[in-house]
Amino acid sequence: MPDALPVITIDGPSGSGKGTVTQRVAAQLGWRVLDSGALYRLVGFAVDQRAIGFEDENKISKIAEELDVEFKDGKIFLDGREVTDLIRTEGAGNNASKVAAMPGVRAALLDWQRGYAQPPGLVADGRDMGTTVFPTAGVKIFLTASAAERAQRRYKQLKEKGLPANLAALTTEIEERDARDRSRAASPLVPAADAIVIDSTALSIEDVVETVLQNARRVYPATS
């Protein structure tokens, strides 16, 4: 049986579309959103800003424990400074993947994430939401797409923002990050045993959102 508090988890690799799907599903339901990836990006960003280096797990875990973050009006603040765009770069994503492989960092952020589940419900976006953070969630989605498709999406996003991008390099980075996320000892990127796997390679965002909503309404009838 799912928990009394409605929770939908949407896990998957970088570029699978889970962030957009999460936002749209939550907007339809009027629920809260947890962007867990942003937390790891914030830790990686903080480590980079403090020039600590990515070898000292103890210091990095301490940073995660003391993370002063605020999500407000669609913006993200770290230590009172808006960093919404700064943590969305490719470099920030790669740093996030590095710190996410550290058990101490994951442990430090676990309670923070679970505490974010509040009424009327939560849609949680990440890589281990359905396996580790909310293992009893009523609806678990694992959203994926081919590496080539995900690289193409990221390439388009960067170009639309007027930022430089190289499709071949993006594809390589995505493949390397996938391998790192799937092979890490702490909460590797795998679908939960009871997750619904959706390959979005040839699907529109609208199609994916509707599939998630259909499953939410089946498990949580009050959302209908």
N, C-alpha and C positions, 0 to 999 in steps of 0.2 A: 504494500500500500504506500502511495506517495505521502509525503509530509503534509500536515494541515495547511502550512503556508505554501501556496503555489510557486513552484520554481521550474523554469525551463532552462536547460543548459544547452549552449551551442558551442561545441568544440570543433577544432579543425586547424589545418596549417595556415600559414601566412598567405593572404591573397585569395582565400576561398570564398570571401564575401560575408563571413560571419558577423563582422562589425555592422555592416549595413543591414543585414537581416535582423540582427538583434535590436537595433534601433527601431526598425519599422514594426517588428512584432510587439515590442514594448509600447510603442505609440498607439497601436491598435487596441491593446489591452489596458492601457493606462497603468502599466507596471513600472517598477524601477529597473534601471540598467546597471549592470556591473561589467565594466570593461577591464577585466583582469590583466589583459596585455598591457594596458596603460601603466599598471602598477610596476610591472617588471621593466618597462621602458623608463619609468621614473627612477627606479633604483639604478639602472644602467647609466642613465643621464647623470645622476648625482655622483656616481663613482667616477665617471669621466670628468666632470667638472672639478672634482676634488683631487684629480690626478693621483688616485690611490693605486691604480693598476688592478687588473682583474685576476690576480693570483691569491690575494689575501681574503679568503672566504669569511674569516671571523670579522674583519672590519666591514666587509660588505653586508654581512648579515646584521650587524649592528646598525648600519645605515637603514636597512629595511625595517628593523624594529622601530626606529625613531622617525620614520618617514612622515613628514608634515605635508599632507596632500589634501586638496579640496577640489571637488567637482562642482562647478557652479555655472549655470546658464550655458551649458555646452562647452565650457572652457575648463582647463585643468591648471591648477596652481600648485607649485612646489615651493615651500618656505615663503609663501606669499607672492611669489613671482609667477606670472602666467607663462606656461611652457607648452601650451597646446600644440603648436606647430613644431617646436624644437624637438619634441619626443617622437615625431612622426617621420623622421628622416630614415634612410636606409641604415646609416651608421647607428642610430639609436635602436633600430630593430635588431641589428646584429649584437649590440651590447646587451639588449634585453635577453636574447637567447643565451648569452654567456652566463648572466647572473641567474637565469631561470634554471640552469642545470645544477645550482648549488642547493643542497638540502636545507642548509641553514636559512637561506633567503626564502625558500618556499614555506618553511615552518613559520617564519616571522610574519609572513603575509596571510597565512591560513585563517587565523582568527579574525583578522580585519575583513577578509572577504565574506566569511560566514556571517559576521555581524551585520553585513550590508543587506541581508535578506530580511526585509520588513514588508508589512502589508502595504498595498493589496497583493503584491506578488513581485517576483524578480525574474528577469531574463539575464542570464549570466553568460558572457562571451569569453572564451579562453581556449586552453589546451588540455586542462585537466579538471574542468568544472564538473563533468559527469562522473569521472572516475575517482577523484580525490576530494574536491571541495564540497560538492553536493551529491554524494553517492546515492541518496534516496530521493532525488528529484523525480517528479512525476513524468516529465517529458525530457528526454535526452536526444539531442541531435548531434550527429557528427557530419560536418559539412566539408566536402573536399572538392578538388578540381585538379586537372592535370597541371604539372609544373609550367608547361608552355603557356597554358591559358592564364594562369596566375601571374606569370611574368608579363604577359601582354596587358593585363589589367593594370598592373603597377606602372608599366611603361606609359600607358594612356593617362593615368592619374598625374604622373610627374610632368608630362608634356603639357597637360591642361593647366598646370600651375606655373608653367614657364620654367621648369627646372630641367637640368640636363639629365639624360637617361640613355643607357645603352642596353638594348634588349638582351643581347647575349650575356652581358655581365649580370643582369637581373636574374636571368634564368639560372645561371651558375650559383648565384647567392641564394636563391630560393631552394635549389636542390641541396646545397650545403647545410642550410638552416634546417631543412626537413630531416636530413640525416642526423644532425646534432640533437634535434628535439625528440626524434624517435628512439635514439640510442641512449639518452641520458638515464641514469639510475633513478633519479628522483622524478616521479610522476611523468613517465614518458608519454609522448603524443600517440595515443591509441584510442580507438573508440571504446566506450563502455560496453560491457557485454550486452546490455539491453538498449543500446543506442540505435536510433534510426539513422542509417547512413544515406546521405544525399550527395550525389555527384552533380555539382553545379556547372560542370564544363559547358554543357549545351543548354542550360536552363537560364531563364530570366530571373532577376531578383524577385519579381512579382510571383513567379511560380514557386520559388523556394519559400517565400513568406507565407503563401497560402497553404503549402504543405505543413509548415510548422503550426500555423493557426488551427488547421484541421485536427492535428494531434492534440493541441492544447485544449480545444473544445471537447474532445472525446474524454480526456482525463479530468479536466476541470470544467464541468458543465456550466458553472456559474459564469464562465467567460463568454458563453454563446449570446 
